[in-house]
């Protein structure tokens, strides 16, 4: 059962707290000498720390999948939140997403700081409850800081500031923040429960989630974006933590790739940490209306061409015919992409705009991952799914990501042997629907070939999830992959993208923030 999250800025302190309903009260609007006394208001304060995840600057609205449109995977013709400007290389320091992400992350950090430093005043919570709630807030704070550091590099750092208006600090070196985050995650992994023990725990971090977030943080530190000297010790750190998650995390691959992203299978064994959603205004995402109606996350022909064939070989090397009939492709293609001639929402997909429900076809394709829509005819209610009402939880971290991070780090150490392959890439492909030995068998211990396999897996396994843009950034190959003419299903060119290698690997500190706090200068290179 879902944990419902409501955001309430009210005058009254009276709240209704049910097992699956949490009303959030913004604690900075109340007397801090008394706010934390009550167990109900303390819990509401914690809910405020979580609710920021659904902010449009982070994972709310369609932001999580719009990030795909800054990569070669998809196209945002409407330039929603500035994502198409990023893809084109025409972004300025004041586009919406730069400012929205900064503000949302610091709003979350401020709320977490407020709880961590004040919840000990509670007169109704036990010391064990206080410790658990603080650990959850520390996890969320680490996540928000991680988001800031991978985009903006150096950012202001504090464990005490609560109000967004007070963040007038200079920027702290990313390495200092990362060291703090690693220490925090080490500590809270000993406090958080190993498993979610009740329906009310859904969406709350576990010890495995803390170690998984640590793995992801270390992966960025080991990757070329931040590890230009290729320090192997950093890759070993990724291996060590990922191995711990694999051995003790209690996670596994969900057996069905398509239904993993369905409402019925939320909080599955593969889900490490997700954003809890519900079909109510402002408490879900906008994935369904984006994919069905607006098509502002439209898959590109380049992504379709990137799928290998069912023998596990690229189109140019495969024995299977590579043509526009969409046959014999990597089975994950059919679980991810809606393509011309397939059945979607009870209709055969056409590219002439005559479909009654799926009408605004920009490239001839859409994604069906993370959507309630598939081949079946939708109910009236489903067909009218609107903004911020999509109920399927978005997984920030899932177990397949842990396996692929582990495989990548092992390859960088020259240790991606058959044993590692058989517990990482092989089961991911088998779960996706591959059956042929040529797709499943270990290709041999050649670094470049294994690197190609890993990068393929990350692009295809996570297609439509918003991962690929950051993978290209951290591998520092965006300058090779992003400048291109993007195309529709029939090869018709749409527009040509560019990428400035001297500027675009890092986001700028938003202009609006520098106006408020000149201490943030100098900005990142090129800005």
KAPEVEN-V299249 format. One record per backbone hydrogen bond with DSSP energy under -0.5 kcal/mol. NH is the residue of the N-H (numbers start at 1). CO is the residue of the C=O. If there is no record, write none. Layout:
NH_CO / NH_CO
//
This chain:
4_2 / 4_20 / 6_4 / 6_22 / 8_6 / 8_24 / 10_8 / 17_15 / 18_16 / 18_21 / 21_18 / 22_4 / 24_6 / 24_22 / 26_8 / 27_25 / 29_26 / 30_27 / 34_31 / 35_31 / 37_34 / 38_34 / 38_35 / 42_38 / 43_39 / 44_40 / 45_41 / 46_42 / 47_43 / 48_44 / 49_45 / 49_46 / 50_46 / 51_47 / 52_48 / 53_50 / 54_51 / 55_52 / 58_55 / 59_53 / 60_55 / 61_284 / 63_60 / 65_62 / 66_62 / 67_63 / 68_65 / 69_66 / 70_67 / 71_68 / 73_68 / 74_68 / 74_71 / 75_298 / 77_75 / 79_76 / 82_79 / 83_80 / 86_82 / 87_83 / 88_84 / 89_85 / 90_85 / 91_85 / 95_92 / 97_81 / 99_95 / 100_96 / 101_97 / 102_98 / 103_99 / 104_100 / 105_101 / 106_102 / 107_103 / 108_104 / 109_105 / 110_106 / 111_107 / 112_108 / 113_109 / 114_110 / 115_111 / 116_112 / 117_113 / 118_114 / 118_115 / 119_115 / 121_118 / 122_119 / 123_37 / 124_37 / 130_126 / 131_127 / 132_128 / 133_129 / 134_130 / 135_131 / 136_132 / 137_133 / 138_134 / 139_135 / 140_136 / 141_137 / 142_138 / 143_139 / 144_140 / 145_141 / 146_142 / 147_143 / 148_144 / 149_145 / 150_146 / 151_147 / 152_148 / 153_148 / 153_149 / 154_152 / 155_172 / 166_163 / 167_164 / 168_166 / 171_519 / 172_155 / 176_173 / 177_173 / 178_174 / 179_175 / 180_176 / 181_177 / 182_178 / 183_179 / 184_180 / 185_181 / 186_182 / 187_183 / 188_184 / 189_185 / 190_187 / 191_188 / 192_188 / 197_195 / 201_198 / 202_199 / 204_201 / 207_193 / 210_206 / 211_207 / 212_208 / 213_209 / 214_210 / 215_211 / 216_212 / 217_213 / 218_214 / 219_215 / 220_216 / 221_217 / 222_218 / 223_219 / 225_474 / 226_220 / 226_223 / 227_223 / 230_227 / 232_230 / 234_231 / 235_231 / 236_232 / 237_233 / 238_234 / 239_235 / 240_236 / 241_237 / 242_238 / 243_239 / 244_240 / 245_241 / 246_242 / 247_243 / 248_244 / 249_245 / 252_269 / 257_255 / 257_431 / 260_256 / 261_258 / 262_259 / 265_262 / 266_263 / 268_265 / 271_268 / 272_270 / 272_397 / 273_397 / 275_394 / 276_274 / 278_283 / 280_278 / 283_280 / 283_388 / 284_388 / 285_390 / 286_61 / 290_286 / 291_287 / 292_288 / 293_289 / 294_289 / 295_290 / 296_290 / 298_75 / 299_297 / 300_73 / 301_487 / 303_300 / 304_300 / 305_301 / 306_302 / 307_303 / 307_304 / 309_313 / 310_328 / 312_309 / 317_314 / 318_314 / 323_321 / 326_323 / 330_308 / 333_330 / 334_331 / 335_331 / 336_332 / 336_333 / 337_333 / 338_366 / 339_337 / 341_349 / 342_339 / 344_342 / 344_347 / 345_374 / 346_375 / 347_344 / 349_342 / 359_357 / 361_359 / 362_360 / 366_338 / 368_336 / 369_336 / 371_368 / 383_379 / 384_380 / 384_381 / 385_382 / 389_285 / 389_386 / 390_285 / 394_275 / 395_393 / 396_273 / 396_394 / 397_273 / 399_270 / 401_398 / 402_398 / 403_399 / 404_400 / 405_401 / 406_402 / 407_403 / 408_404 / 409_405 / 410_406 / 411_407 / 412_408 / 413_409 / 414_411 / 415_410 / 417_415 / 421_417 / 422_418 / 423_419 / 423_420 / 424_420 / 424_421 / 426_421 / 428_424 / 429_425 / 430_426 / 431_427 / 432_428 / 433_429 / 433_430 / 434_429 / 436_310 / 439_436 / 440_436 / 441_437 / 446_444 / 447_445 / 450_446 / 451_447 / 452_448 / 453_449 / 454_450 / 455_451 / 456_452 / 457_453 / 458_454 / 459_455 / 460_456 / 461_457 / 462_458 / 463_460 / 465_462 / 467_462 / 470_467 / 471_467 / 472_468 / 473_469 / 474_470 / 475_471 / 476_472 / 476_473 / 477_472 / 478_472 / 480_477 / 481_477 / 482_478 / 483_478 / 484_482 / 486_484 / 486_495 / 488_492 / 489_363 / 491_488 / 494_486 / 495_486 / 497_484 / 497_495 / 501_499 / 503_500 / 504_500 / 506_503 / 507_151 / 511_93 / 513_510 / 514_510 / 515_511 / 516_512 / 517_513 / 520_517 / 521_518 / 527_524
//
